[in-house]
Protein backbone atom coordinates (compact mmCIF):
# COMPACT_ATOMS: atom_id res chain seq x y z
CA UNK A 1 0.00 0.00 0.00
CA UNK A 2 1.64 3.27 -1.10
CA UNK A 3 -0.48 5.34 1.31
CA UNK A 4 0.80 7.26 4.28
CA UNK A 5 -1.94 7.80 6.85
CA UNK A 6 -1.56 10.96 8.91
CA UNK A 7 -3.36 11.21 12.28
CA UNK A 8 -4.96 7.76 11.99
CA UNK A 9 -6.75 8.19 15.33
CA UNK A 10 -8.90 10.92 13.75
CA UNK A 11 -10.06 8.74 10.83
CA UNK A 12 -12.78 6.13 10.49
CA UNK A 13 -10.99 2.91 9.56
CA UNK A 14 -13.85 1.68 7.34
CA UNK A 15 -13.73 4.92 5.35
CA UNK A 16 -9.96 4.62 4.98
CA UNK A 17 -10.35 1.08 3.60
CA UNK A 18 -12.77 2.35 0.95
CA UNK A 19 -10.48 5.24 0.03
CA UNK A 20 -7.46 2.93 -0.30
CA UNK A 21 -9.47 0.54 -2.50
CA UNK A 22 -10.52 3.44 -4.72
CA UNK A 23 -6.97 4.78 -4.95
CA UNK A 24 -5.56 1.32 -5.74
CA UNK A 25 -7.95 1.05 -8.70
CA UNK A 26 -7.78 4.62 -9.97
CA UNK A 27 -4.17 5.55 -9.17
CA UNK A 28 -2.09 2.36 -8.90
CA UNK A 29 1.57 2.74 -7.93
CA UNK A 30 0.99 6.30 -6.68
CA UNK A 31 2.29 7.34 -3.29
CA UNK A 32 -0.23 9.54 -1.48
CA UNK A 33 -1.20 10.89 1.94
CA UNK A 34 -4.51 10.36 3.72
CA UNK A 35 -5.67 12.64 6.52
CA UNK A 36 -8.82 14.01 8.10
CA UNK A 37 -10.37 16.89 6.19
CA UNK A 38 -13.30 19.16 6.94
CA UNK A 39 -16.03 16.50 7.28
CA UNK A 40 -14.28 14.36 4.67
CA UNK A 41 -11.24 12.18 4.07
CA UNK A 42 -8.55 14.21 2.33
CA UNK A 43 -6.08 12.52 -0.02
CA UNK A 44 -3.25 14.48 -1.55
CA UNK A 45 -0.31 13.72 -3.80
CA UNK A 46 1.67 15.86 -6.21
CA UNK A 47 -0.51 18.87 -6.96
CA UNK A 48 -3.78 16.92 -6.72
CA UNK A 49 -6.20 17.00 -3.78
CA UNK A 50 -9.12 14.56 -3.48
CA UNK A 51 -11.87 15.04 -0.91
CA UNK A 52 -13.91 11.90 -0.21
CA UNK A 53 -17.34 12.66 1.23
CA UNK A 54 -19.19 9.83 2.95
CA UNK A 55 -22.88 9.26 3.57
CA UNK A 56 -24.26 6.12 5.19
CA UNK A 57 -20.73 4.70 5.40
CA UNK A 58 -20.23 4.82 1.62
CA UNK A 59 -18.41 7.20 -0.70
CA UNK A 60 -21.07 9.67 -1.81
CA UNK A 61 -18.86 12.15 -3.65
CA UNK A 62 -15.25 12.81 -4.56
CA UNK A 63 -14.26 16.42 -5.09
CA UNK A 64 -11.05 17.11 -6.99
CA UNK A 65 -9.00 20.24 -6.48
mmCIF file as Biopython writes it, N, C-alpha, C and O atoms, coordinates in Angstrom:
data_model
#
loop_
_atom_site.group_PDB
_atom_site.id
_atom_site.type_symbol
_atom_site.label_atom_id
_atom_site.label_alt_id
_atom_site.label_comp_id
_atom_site.label_asym_id
_atom_site.label_entity_id
_atom_site.label_seq_id
_atom_site.pdbx_PDB_ins_code
_atom_site.Cartn_x
_atom_site.Cartn_y
_atom_site.Cartn_z
_atom_site.occupancy
_atom_site.B_iso_or_equiv
_atom_site.auth_seq_id
_atom_site.auth_asym_id
_atom_site.pdbx_PDB_model_num
ATOM 1   N N  . UNK A ? 1  ? 0.850   -1.178 0.000   1.0 0.0 1  A 1 
ATOM 2   C CA . UNK A ? 1  ? 0.000   0.000  0.000   1.0 0.0 1  A 1 
ATOM 3   C C  . UNK A ? 1  ? 0.894   1.239  0.000   1.0 0.0 1  A 1 
ATOM 4   O O  . UNK A ? 1  ? 1.661   1.441  0.941   1.0 0.0 1  A 1 
ATOM 5   N N  . UNK A ? 2  ? 0.807   2.067  -1.036  1.0 0.0 2  A 1 
ATOM 6   C CA . UNK A ? 2  ? 1.638   3.267  -1.104  1.0 0.0 2  A 1 
ATOM 7   C C  . UNK A ? 2  ? 1.042   4.465  -0.376  1.0 0.0 2  A 1 
ATOM 8   O O  . UNK A ? 2  ? 1.394   5.604  -0.683  1.0 0.0 2  A 1 
ATOM 9   N N  . UNK A ? 3  ? 0.153   4.235  0.576   1.0 0.0 3  A 1 
ATOM 10  C CA . UNK A ? 3  ? -0.483  5.335  1.308   1.0 0.0 3  A 1 
ATOM 11  C C  . UNK A ? 3  ? 0.234   5.594  2.624   1.0 0.0 3  A 1 
ATOM 12  O O  . UNK A ? 3  ? 0.691   4.672  3.299   1.0 0.0 3  A 1 
ATOM 13  N N  . UNK A ? 4  ? 0.319   6.864  2.965   1.0 0.0 4  A 1 
ATOM 14  C CA . UNK A ? 4  ? 0.802   7.261  4.284   1.0 0.0 4  A 1 
ATOM 15  C C  . UNK A ? 4  ? -0.387  7.898  4.991   1.0 0.0 4  A 1 
ATOM 16  O O  . UNK A ? 4  ? -0.941  8.891  4.519   1.0 0.0 4  A 1 
ATOM 17  N N  . UNK A ? 5  ? -0.774  7.325  6.115   1.0 0.0 5  A 1 
ATOM 18  C CA . UNK A ? 5  ? -1.943  7.805  6.846   1.0 0.0 5  A 1 
ATOM 19  C C  . UNK A ? 5  ? -1.466  8.722  7.963   1.0 0.0 5  A 1 
ATOM 20  O O  . UNK A ? 5  ? -0.702  8.314  8.838   1.0 0.0 5  A 1 
ATOM 21  N N  . UNK A ? 6  ? -1.926  9.965  7.918   1.0 0.0 6  A 1 
ATOM 22  C CA . UNK A ? 6  ? -1.563  10.964 8.910   1.0 0.0 6  A 1 
ATOM 23  C C  . UNK A ? 6  ? -2.695  11.078 9.927   1.0 0.0 6  A 1 
ATOM 24  O O  . UNK A ? 6  ? -3.864  11.124 9.544   1.0 0.0 6  A 1 
ATOM 25  N N  . UNK A ? 7  ? -2.371  11.124 11.188  1.0 0.0 7  A 1 
ATOM 26  C CA . UNK A ? 7  ? -3.358  11.206 12.278  1.0 0.0 7  A 1 
ATOM 27  C C  . UNK A ? 7  ? -4.418  10.101 12.177  1.0 0.0 7  A 1 
ATOM 28  O O  . UNK A ? 7  ? -5.610  10.397 12.095  1.0 0.0 7  A 1 
ATOM 29  N N  . UNK A ? 8  ? -3.998  8.847  12.182  1.0 0.0 8  A 1 
ATOM 30  C CA . UNK A ? 8  ? -4.962  7.756  11.992  1.0 0.0 8  A 1 
ATOM 31  C C  . UNK A ? 8  ? -6.043  7.694  13.064  1.0 0.0 8  A 1 
ATOM 32  O O  . UNK A ? 8  ? -7.134  7.179  12.816  1.0 0.0 8  A 1 
ATOM 33  N N  . UNK A ? 9  ? -5.750  8.214  14.253  1.0 0.0 9  A 1 
ATOM 34  C CA . UNK A ? 9  ? -6.746  8.187  15.325  1.0 0.0 9  A 1 
ATOM 35  C C  . UNK A ? 9  ? -7.950  9.083  15.021  1.0 0.0 9  A 1 
ATOM 36  O O  . UNK A ? 9  ? -9.006  8.923  15.633  1.0 0.0 9  A 1 
ATOM 37  N N  . UNK A ? 10 ? -7.804  10.021 14.087  1.0 0.0 10 A 1 
ATOM 38  C CA . UNK A ? 10 ? -8.905  10.923 13.752  1.0 0.0 10 A 1 
ATOM 39  C C  . UNK A ? 10 ? -9.732  10.420 12.569  1.0 0.0 10 A 1 
ATOM 40  O O  . UNK A ? 10 ? -10.691 11.080 12.167  1.0 0.0 10 A 1 
ATOM 41  N N  . UNK A ? 11 ? -9.378  9.269  12.007  1.0 0.0 11 A 1 
ATOM 42  C CA . UNK A ? 11 ? -10.059 8.745  10.827  1.0 0.0 11 A 1 
ATOM 43  C C  . UNK A ? 11 ? -10.881 7.506  11.156  1.0 0.0 11 A 1 
ATOM 44  O O  . UNK A ? 11 ? -10.549 6.739  12.059  1.0 0.0 11 A 1 
ATOM 45  N N  . UNK A ? 12 ? -11.951 7.332  10.408  1.0 0.0 12 A 1 
ATOM 46  C CA . UNK A ? 12 ? -12.777 6.132  10.495  1.0 0.0 12 A 1 
ATOM 47  C C  . UNK A ? 12 ? -12.099 5.050  9.656   1.0 0.0 12 A 1 
ATOM 48  O O  . UNK A ? 12 ? -11.898 5.233  8.455   1.0 0.0 12 A 1 
ATOM 49  N N  . UNK A ? 13 ? -11.751 3.943  10.269  1.0 0.0 13 A 1 
ATOM 50  C CA . UNK A ? 13 ? -10.986 2.906  9.557   1.0 0.0 13 A 1 
ATOM 51  C C  . UNK A ? 13 ? -11.757 2.312  8.371   1.0 0.0 13 A 1 
ATOM 52  O O  . UNK A ? 13 ? -11.143 1.943  7.370   1.0 0.0 13 A 1 
ATOM 53  N N  . UNK A ? 14 ? -13.068 2.215  8.464   1.0 0.0 14 A 1 
ATOM 54  C CA . UNK A ? 14 ? -13.850 1.682  7.342   1.0 0.0 14 A 1 
ATOM 55  C C  . UNK A ? 14 ? -13.832 2.640  6.152   1.0 0.0 14 A 1 
ATOM 56  O O  . UNK A ? 14 ? -13.823 2.204  5.001   1.0 0.0 14 A 1 
ATOM 57  N N  . UNK A ? 15 ? -13.828 3.937  6.428   1.0 0.0 15 A 1 
ATOM 58  C CA . UNK A ? 15 ? -13.734 4.920  5.350   1.0 0.0 15 A 1 
ATOM 59  C C  . UNK A ? 15 ? -12.355 4.865  4.699   1.0 0.0 15 A 1 
ATOM 60  O O  . UNK A ? 15 ? -12.233 4.970  3.479   1.0 0.0 15 A 1 
ATOM 61  N N  . UNK A ? 16 ? -11.322 4.701  5.518   1.0 0.0 16 A 1 
ATOM 62  C CA . UNK A ? 16 ? -9.965  4.618  4.984   1.0 0.0 16 A 1 
ATOM 63  C C  . UNK A ? 16 ? -9.830  3.407  4.067   1.0 0.0 16 A 1 
ATOM 64  O O  . UNK A ? 16 ? -9.201  3.501  3.013   1.0 0.0 16 A 1 
ATOM 65  N N  . UNK A ? 17 ? -10.401 2.291  4.444   1.0 0.0 17 A 1 
ATOM 66  C CA . UNK A ? 17 ? -10.352 1.084  3.604   1.0 0.0 17 A 1 
ATOM 67  C C  . UNK A ? 17 ? -10.975 1.369  2.237   1.0 0.0 17 A 1 
ATOM 68  O O  . UNK A ? 17 ? -10.420 0.978  1.210   1.0 0.0 17 A 1 
ATOM 69  N N  . UNK A ? 18 ? -12.111 2.039  2.218   1.0 0.0 18 A 1 
ATOM 70  C CA . UNK A ? 18 ? -12.769 2.353  0.947   1.0 0.0 18 A 1 
ATOM 71  C C  . UNK A ? 18 ? -11.935 3.315  0.099   1.0 0.0 18 A 1 
ATOM 72  O O  . UNK A ? 18 ? -11.858 3.172  -1.121  1.0 0.0 18 A 1 
ATOM 73  N N  . UNK A ? 19 ? -11.318 4.286  0.752   1.0 0.0 19 A 1 
ATOM 74  C CA . UNK A ? 19 ? -10.482 5.242  0.032   1.0 0.0 19 A 1 
ATOM 75  C C  . UNK A ? 19 ? -9.267  4.528  -0.568  1.0 0.0 19 A 1 
ATOM 76  O O  . UNK A ? 19 ? -8.920  4.769  -1.724  1.0 0.0 19 A 1 
ATOM 77  N N  . UNK A ? 20 ? -8.627  3.661  0.197   1.0 0.0 20 A 1 
ATOM 78  C CA . UNK A ? 20 ? -7.462  2.927  -0.297  1.0 0.0 20 A 1 
ATOM 79  C C  . UNK A ? 20 ? -7.858  2.033  -1.471  1.0 0.0 20 A 1 
ATOM 80  O O  . UNK A ? 20 ? -7.119  1.949  -2.452  1.0 0.0 20 A 1 
ATOM 81  N N  . UNK A ? 21 ? -8.998  1.372  -1.392  1.0 0.0 21 A 1 
ATOM 82  C CA . UNK A ? 21 ? -9.467  0.537  -2.502  1.0 0.0 21 A 1 
ATOM 83  C C  . UNK A ? 21 ? -9.691  1.374  -3.758  1.0 0.0 21 A 1 
ATOM 84  O O  . UNK A ? 21 ? -9.319  0.965  -4.858  1.0 0.0 21 A 1 
ATOM 85  N N  . UNK A ? 22 ? -10.301 2.548  -3.591  1.0 0.0 22 A 1 
ATOM 86  C CA . UNK A ? 22 ? -10.517 3.442  -4.724  1.0 0.0 22 A 1 
ATOM 87  C C  . UNK A ? 22 ? -9.185  3.878  -5.330  1.0 0.0 22 A 1 
ATOM 88  O O  . UNK A ? 22 ? -8.999  3.837  -6.546  1.0 0.0 22 A 1 
ATOM 89  N N  . UNK A ? 23 ? -8.268  4.293  -4.470  1.0 0.0 23 A 1 
ATOM 90  C CA . UNK A ? 23 ? -6.975  4.779  -4.948  1.0 0.0 23 A 1 
ATOM 91  C C  . UNK A ? 23 ? -6.186  3.670  -5.637  1.0 0.0 23 A 1 
ATOM 92  O O  . UNK A ? 23 ? -5.512  3.921  -6.636  1.0 0.0 23 A 1 
ATOM 93  N N  . UNK A ? 24 ? -6.263  2.449  -5.115  1.0 0.0 24 A 1 
ATOM 94  C CA . UNK A ? 24 ? -5.565  1.321  -5.736  1.0 0.0 24 A 1 
ATOM 95  C C  . UNK A ? 24 ? -6.071  1.054  -7.152  1.0 0.0 24 A 1 
ATOM 96  O O  . UNK A ? 24 ? -5.299  0.664  -8.028  1.0 0.0 24 A 1 
ATOM 97  N N  . UNK A ? 25 ? -7.378  1.266  -7.374  1.0 0.0 25 A 1 
ATOM 98  C CA . UNK A ? 25 ? -7.954  1.051  -8.698  1.0 0.0 25 A 1 
ATOM 99  C C  . UNK A ? 25 ? -7.668  2.226  -9.636  1.0 0.0 25 A 1 
ATOM 100 O O  . UNK A ? 25 ? -7.281  2.034  -10.789 1.0 0.0 25 A 1 
ATOM 101 N N  . UNK A ? 26 ? -7.862  3.424  -9.132  1.0 0.0 26 A 1 
ATOM 102 C CA . UNK A ? 26 ? -7.777  4.623  -9.970  1.0 0.0 26 A 1 
ATOM 103 C C  . UNK A ? 26 ? -6.341  5.119  -10.169 1.0 0.0 26 A 1 
ATOM 104 O O  . UNK A ? 26 ? -5.984  5.577  -11.255 1.0 0.0 26 A 1 
ATOM 105 N N  . UNK A ? 27 ? -5.529  5.028  -9.126  1.0 0.0 27 A 1 
ATOM 106 C CA . UNK A ? 27 ? -4.166  5.548  -9.166  1.0 0.0 27 A 1 
ATOM 107 C C  . UNK A ? 27 ? -3.169  4.500  -8.652  1.0 0.0 27 A 1 
ATOM 108 O O  . UNK A ? 27 ? -2.537  4.705  -7.616  1.0 0.0 27 A 1 
ATOM 109 N N  . UNK A ? 28 ? -3.028  3.390  -9.364  1.0 0.0 28 A 1 
ATOM 110 C CA . UNK A ? 28 ? -2.093  2.357  -8.897  1.0 0.0 28 A 1 
ATOM 111 C C  . UNK A ? 28 ? -0.648  2.874  -8.932  1.0 0.0 28 A 1 
ATOM 112 O O  . UNK A ? 28 ? -0.285  3.694  -9.775  1.0 0.0 28 A 1 
ATOM 113 N N  . UNK A ? 29 ? 0.146   2.382  -8.014  1.0 0.0 29 A 1 
ATOM 114 C CA . UNK A ? 29 ? 1.565   2.739  -7.930  1.0 0.0 29 A 1 
ATOM 115 C C  . UNK A ? 29 ? 1.818   4.213  -7.634  1.0 0.0 29 A 1 
ATOM 116 O O  . UNK A ? 29 ? 2.902   4.724  -7.916  1.0 0.0 29 A 1 
ATOM 117 N N  . UNK A ? 30 ? 0.825   4.902  -7.067  1.0 0.0 30 A 1 
ATOM 118 C CA . UNK A ? 30 ? 0.985   6.304  -6.682  1.0 0.0 30 A 1 
ATOM 119 C C  . UNK A ? 30 ? 1.124   6.379  -5.177  1.0 0.0 30 A 1 
ATOM 120 O O  . UNK A ? 30 ? 0.343   5.777  -4.439  1.0 0.0 30 A 1 
ATOM 121 N N  . UNK A ? 31 ? 2.118   7.120  -4.725  1.0 0.0 31 A 1 
ATOM 122 C CA . UNK A ? 31 ? 2.285   7.341  -3.292  1.0 0.0 31 A 1 
ATOM 123 C C  . UNK A ? 31 ? 1.473   8.567  -2.906  1.0 0.0 31 A 1 
ATOM 124 O O  . UNK A ? 31 ? 1.582   9.612  -3.547  1.0 0.0 31 A 1 
ATOM 125 N N  . UNK A ? 32 ? 0.662   8.446  -1.865  1.0 0.0 32 A 1 
ATOM 126 C CA . UNK A ? 32 ? -0.234  9.535  -1.481  1.0 0.0 32 A 1 
ATOM 127 C C  . UNK A ? 32 ? -0.390  9.569  0.038   1.0 0.0 32 A 1 
ATOM 128 O O  . UNK A ? 32 ? -0.023  8.629  0.743   1.0 0.0 32 A 1 
ATOM 129 N N  . UNK A ? 33 ? -0.945  10.681 0.518   1.0 0.0 33 A 1 
ATOM 130 C CA . UNK A ? 33 ? -1.199  10.886 1.943   1.0 0.0 33 A 1 
ATOM 131 C C  . UNK A ? 33 ? -2.697  10.916 2.184   1.0 0.0 33 A 1 
ATOM 132 O O  . UNK A ? 33 ? -3.458  11.444 1.374   1.0 0.0 33 A 1 
ATOM 133 N N  . UNK A ? 34 ? -3.113  10.345 3.304   1.0 0.0 34 A 1 
ATOM 134 C CA . UNK A ? 34 ? -4.510  10.363 3.725   1.0 0.0 34 A 1 
ATOM 135 C C  . UNK A ? 34 ? -4.569  11.034 5.087   1.0 0.0 34 A 1 
ATOM 136 O O  . UNK A ? 34 ? -3.807  10.691 5.990   1.0 0.0 34 A 1 
ATOM 137 N N  . UNK A ? 35 ? -5.476  11.989 5.228   1.0 0.0 35 A 1 
ATOM 138 C CA . UNK A ? 35 ? -5.668  12.640 6.518   1.0 0.0 35 A 1 
ATOM 139 C C  . UNK A ? 35 ? -7.126  13.076 6.648   1.0 0.0 35 A 1 
ATOM 140 O O  . UNK A ? 35 ? -7.906  12.989 5.700   1.0 0.0 35 A 1 
ATOM 141 N N  . UNK A ? 36 ? -7.467  13.540 7.826   1.0 0.0 36 A 1 
ATOM 142 C CA . UNK A ? 36 ? -8.818  14.007 8.097   1.0 0.0 36 A 1 
ATOM 143 C C  . UNK A ? 36 ? -8.988  15.397 7.501   1.0 0.0 36 A 1 
ATOM 144 O O  . UNK A ? 36 ? -8.161  16.281 7.723   1.0 0.0 36 A 1 
ATOM 145 N N  . UNK A ? 37 ? -10.057 15.585 6.748   1.0 0.0 37 A 1 
ATOM 146 C CA . UNK A ? 37 ? -10.375 16.891 6.188   1.0 0.0 37 A 1 
ATOM 147 C C  . UNK A ? 37 ? -11.541 17.502 6.934   1.0 0.0 37 A 1 
ATOM 148 O O  . UNK A ? 37 ? -11.880 17.065 8.034   1.0 0.0 37 A 1 
ATOM 149 N N  . UNK A ? 38 ? -12.146 18.496 6.348   1.0 0.0 38 A 1 
ATOM 150 C CA . UNK A ? 38 ? -13.304 19.159 6.940   1.0 0.0 38 A 1 
ATOM 151 C C  . UNK A ? 38 ? -14.548 18.345 6.596   1.0 0.0 38 A 1 
ATOM 152 O O  . UNK A ? 38 ? -15.163 18.554 5.551   1.0 0.0 38 A 1 
ATOM 153 N N  . UNK A ? 39 ? -14.911 17.426 7.468   1.0 0.0 39 A 1 
ATOM 154 C CA . UNK A ? 39 ? -16.032 16.495 7.279   1.0 0.0 39 A 1 
ATOM 155 C C  . UNK A ? 39 ? -15.828 15.622 6.038   1.0 0.0 39 A 1 
ATOM 156 O O  . UNK A ? 39 ? -16.777 15.315 5.316   1.0 0.0 39 A 1 
ATOM 157 N N  . UNK A ? 40 ? -14.580 15.231 5.806   1.0 0.0 40 A 1 
ATOM 158 C CA . UNK A ? 40 ? -14.275 14.363 4.670   1.0 0.0 40 A 1 
ATOM 159 C C  . UNK A ? 40 ? -12.942 13.675 4.947   1.0 0.0 40 A 1 
ATOM 160 O O  . UNK A ? 40 ? -12.279 13.949 5.948   1.0 0.0 40 A 1 
ATOM 161 N N  . UNK A ? 41 ? -12.566 12.780 4.042   1.0 0.0 41 A 1 
ATOM 162 C CA . UNK A ? 41 ? -11.242 12.180 4.075   1.0 0.0 41 A 1 
ATOM 163 C C  . UNK A ? 41 ? -10.462 12.835 2.942   1.0 0.0 41 A 1 
ATOM 164 O O  . UNK A ? 41 ? -10.876 12.788 1.784   1.0 0.0 41 A 1 
ATOM 165 N N  . UNK A ? 42 ? -9.346  13.437 3.278   1.0 0.0 42 A 1 
ATOM 166 C CA . UNK A ? 42 ? -8.551  14.205 2.332   1.0 0.0 42 A 1 
ATOM 167 C C  . UNK A ? 42 ? -7.363  13.375 1.888   1.0 0.0 42 A 1 
ATOM 168 O O  . UNK A ? 42 ? -6.596  12.880 2.714   1.0 0.0 42 A 1 
ATOM 169 N N  . UNK A ? 43 ? -7.212  13.223 0.568   1.0 0.0 43 A 1 
ATOM 170 C CA . UNK A ? 43 ? -6.076  12.525 -0.024  1.0 0.0 43 A 1 
ATOM 171 C C  . UNK A ? 43 ? -5.334  13.529 -0.885  1.0 0.0 43 A 1 
ATOM 172 O O  . UNK A ? 43 ? -5.934  14.245 -1.687  1.0 0.0 43 A 1 
ATOM 173 N N  . UNK A ? 44 ? -4.016  13.571 -0.709  1.0 0.0 44 A 1 
ATOM 174 C CA . UNK A ? 44 ? -3.246  14.478 -1.551  1.0 0.0 44 A 1 
ATOM 175 C C  . UNK A ? 44 ? -1.946  13.832 -1.999  1.0 0.0 44 A 1 
ATOM 176 O O  . UNK A ? 44 ? -1.316  13.064 -1.272  1.0 0.0 44 A 1 
ATOM 177 N N  . UNK A ? 45 ? -1.572  14.172 -3.216  1.0 0.0 45 A 1 
ATOM 178 C CA . UNK A ? 45 ? -0.312  13.716 -3.803  1.0 0.0 45 A 1 
ATOM 179 C C  . UNK A ? 45 ? 0.004   14.648 -4.969  1.0 0.0 45 A 1 
ATOM 180 O O  . UNK A ? 45 ? -0.894  15.097 -5.680  1.0 0.0 45 A 1 
ATOM 181 N N  . UNK A ? 46 ? 1.276   14.929 -5.152  1.0 0.0 46 A 1 
ATOM 182 C CA . UNK A ? 46 ? 1.667   15.858 -6.206  1.0 0.0 46 A 1 
ATOM 183 C C  . UNK A ? 46 ? 0.938   17.174 -6.020  1.0 0.0 46 A 1 
ATOM 184 O O  . UNK A ? 46 ? 0.970   17.759 -4.938  1.0 0.0 46 A 1 
ATOM 185 N N  . UNK A ? 47 ? 0.286   17.639 -7.063  1.0 0.0 47 A 1 
ATOM 186 C CA . UNK A ? 47 ? -0.508  18.868 -6.955  1.0 0.0 47 A 1 
ATOM 187 C C  . UNK A ? 47 ? -2.008  18.570 -7.003  1.0 0.0 47 A 1 
ATOM 188 O O  . UNK A ? 47 ? -2.805  19.446 -7.338  1.0 0.0 47 A 1 
ATOM 189 N N  . UNK A ? 48 ? -2.390  17.347 -6.671  1.0 0.0 48 A 1 
ATOM 190 C CA . UNK A ? 48 ? -3.782  16.922 -6.719  1.0 0.0 48 A 1 
ATOM 191 C C  . UNK A ? 48 ? -4.315  16.681 -5.312  1.0 0.0 48 A 1 
ATOM 192 O O  . UNK A ? 48 ? -3.665  16.030 -4.494  1.0 0.0 48 A 1 
ATOM 193 N N  . UNK A ? 49 ? -5.503  17.211 -5.040  1.0 0.0 49 A 1 
ATOM 194 C CA . UNK A ? 49 ? -6.199  16.998 -3.775  1.0 0.0 49 A 1 
ATOM 195 C C  . UNK A ? 49 ? -7.534  16.329 -4.069  1.0 0.0 49 A 1 
ATOM 196 O O  . UNK A ? 49 ? -8.282  16.786 -4.934  1.0 0.0 49 A 1 
ATOM 197 N N  . UNK A ? 50 ? -7.837  15.255 -3.358  1.0 0.0 50 A 1 
ATOM 198 C CA . UNK A ? 50 ? -9.119  14.564 -3.484  1.0 0.0 50 A 1 
ATOM 199 C C  . UNK A ? 50 ? -9.811  14.606 -2.133  1.0 0.0 50 A 1 
ATOM 200 O O  . UNK A ? 50 ? -9.201  14.312 -1.105  1.0 0.0 50 A 1 
ATOM 201 N N  . UNK A ? 51 ? -11.084 14.973 -2.138  1.0 0.0 51 A 1 
ATOM 202 C CA . UNK A ? 51 ? -11.870 15.037 -0.909  1.0 0.0 51 A 1 
ATOM 203 C C  . UNK A ? 51 ? -12.996 14.018 -1.013  1.0 0.0 51 A 1 
ATOM 204 O O  . UNK A ? 51 ? -13.912 14.175 -1.820  1.0 0.0 51 A 1 
ATOM 205 N N  . UNK A ? 52 ? -12.925 12.977 -0.195  1.0 0.0 52 A 1 
ATOM 206 C CA . UNK A ? 52 ? -13.915 11.903 -0.206  1.0 0.0 52 A 1 
ATOM 207 C C  . UNK A ? 52 ? -14.989 12.214 0.826   1.0 0.0 52 A 1 
ATOM 208 O O  . UNK A ? 52 ? -14.709 12.316 2.020   1.0 0.0 52 A 1 
ATOM 209 N N  . UNK A ? 53 ? -16.210 12.363 0.355   1.0 0.0 53 A 1 
ATOM 210 C CA . UNK A ? 53 ? -17.341 12.665 1.227   1.0 0.0 53 A 1 
ATOM 211 C C  . UNK A ? 53 ? -18.171 11.403 1.381   1.0 0.0 53 A 1 
ATOM 212 O O  . UNK A ? 53 ? -18.530 10.753 0.398   1.0 0.0 53 A 1 
ATOM 213 N N  . UNK A ? 54 ? -18.470 11.066 2.627   1.0 0.0 54 A 1 
ATOM 214 C CA . UNK A ? 54 ? -19.187 9.827  2.947   1.0 0.0 54 A 1 
ATOM 215 C C  . UNK A ? 54 ? -20.589 10.121 3.456   1.0 0.0 54 A 1 
ATOM 216 O O  . UNK A ? 54 ? -20.819 11.079 4.194   1.0 0.0 54 A 1 
ATOM 217 N N  . UNK A ? 55 ? -21.521 9.264  3.038   1.0 0.0 55 A 1 
ATOM 218 C CA . UNK A ? 55 ? -22.885 9.263  3.572   1.0 0.0 55 A 1 
ATOM 219 C C  . UNK A ? 55 ? -23.286 7.804  3.749   1.0 0.0 55 A 1 
ATOM 220 O O  . UNK A ? 55 ? -23.084 6.983  2.853   1.0 0.0 55 A 1 
ATOM 221 N N  . UNK A ? 56 ? -23.845 7.492  4.886   1.0 0.0 56 A 1 
ATOM 222 C CA . UNK A ? 56 ? -24.260 6.118  5.185   1.0 0.0 56 A 1 
ATOM 223 C C  . UNK A ? 56 ? -23.111 5.138  5.000   1.0 0.0 56 A 1 
ATOM 224 O O  . UNK A ? 56 ? -23.299 4.039  4.476   1.0 0.0 56 A 1 
ATOM 225 N N  . UNK A ? 57 ? -21.938 5.534  5.426   1.0 0.0 57 A 1 
ATOM 226 C CA . UNK A ? 57 ? -20.728 4.698  5.405   1.0 0.0 57 A 1 
ATOM 227 C C  . UNK A ? 57 ? -20.267 4.307  4.005   1.0 0.0 57 A 1 
ATOM 228 O O  . UNK A ? 57 ? -19.555 3.315  3.846   1.0 0.0 57 A 1 
ATOM 229 N N  . UNK A ? 58 ? -20.661 5.071  2.992   1.0 0.0 58 A 1 
ATOM 230 C CA . UNK A ? 58 ? -20.234 4.819  1.616   1.0 0.0 58 A 1 
ATOM 231 C C  . UNK A ? 58 ? -19.754 6.124  0.998   1.0 0.0 58 A 1 
ATOM 232 O O  . UNK A ? 58 ? -20.181 7.208  1.396   1.0 0.0 58 A 1 
ATOM 233 N N  . UNK A ? 59 ? -18.857 6.007  0.016   1.0 0.0 59 A 1 
ATOM 234 C CA . UNK A ? 59 ? -18.412 7.201  -0.695  1.0 0.0 59 A 1 
ATOM 235 C C  . UNK A ? 59 ? -19.574 7.771  -1.473  1.0 0.0 59 A 1 
ATOM 236 O O  . UNK A ? 59 ? -20.123 7.118  -2.360  1.0 0.0 59 A 1 
ATOM 237 N N  . UNK A ? 60 ? -19.953 9.012  -1.132  1.0 0.0 60 A 1 
ATOM 238 C CA . UNK A ? 60 ? -21.067 9.668  -1.809  1.0 0.0 60 A 1 
ATOM 239 C C  . UNK A ? 60 ? -20.578 10.609 -2.891  1.0 0.0 60 A 1 
ATOM 240 O O  . UNK A ? 60 ? -21.265 10.821 -3.891  1.0 0.0 60 A 1 
ATOM 241 N N  . UNK A ? 61 ? -19.383 11.181 -2.699  1.0 0.0 61 A 1 
ATOM 242 C CA . UNK A ? 61 ? -18.863 12.154 -3.653  1.0 0.0 61 A 1 
ATOM 243 C C  . UNK A ? 61 ? -17.350 12.241 -3.503  1.0 0.0 61 A 1 
ATOM 244 O O  . UNK A ? 61 ? -16.805 12.021 -2.421  1.0 0.0 61 A 1 
ATOM 245 N N  . UNK A ? 62 ? -16.695 12.558 -4.584  1.0 0.0 62 A 1 
ATOM 246 C CA . UNK A ? 62 ? -15.254 12.814 -4.565  1.0 0.0 62 A 1 
ATOM 247 C C  . UNK A ? 62 ? -15.048 14.146 -5.261  1.0 0.0 62 A 1 
ATOM 248 O O  . UNK A ? 62 ? -15.341 14.295 -6.447  1.0 0.0 62 A 1 
ATOM 249 N N  . UNK A ? 63 ? -14.542 15.108 -4.512  1.0 0.0 63 A 1 
ATOM 250 C CA . UNK A ? 63 ? -14.261 16.424 -5.092  1.0 0.0 63 A 1 
ATOM 251 C C  . UNK A ? 63 ? -12.776 16.520 -5.381  1.0 0.0 63 A 1 
ATOM 252 O O  . UNK A ? 63 ? -11.948 16.149 -4.548  1.0 0.0 63 A 1 
ATOM 253 N N  . UNK A ? 64 ? -12.443 17.013 -6.551  1.0 0.0 64 A 1 
ATOM 254 C CA . UNK A ? 64 ? -11.052 17.114 -6.986  1.0 0.0 64 A 1 
ATOM 255 C C  . UNK A ? 64 ? -10.663 18.583 -7.044  1.0 0.0 64 A 1 
ATOM 256 O O  . UNK A ? 64 ? -11.392 19.424 -7.570  1.0 0.0 64 A 1 
ATOM 257 N N  . UNK A ? 65 ? -9.500  18.862 -6.491  1.0 0.0 65 A 1 
ATOM 258 C CA . UNK A ? 65 ? -8.998  20.240 -6.481  1.0 0.0 65 A 1 
ATOM 259 C C  . UNK A ? 65 ? -7.558  20.226 -6.944  1.0 0.0 65 A 1 
ATOM 260 O O  . UNK A ? 65 ? -6.923  21.278 -7.017  1.0 0.0 65 A 1 
#
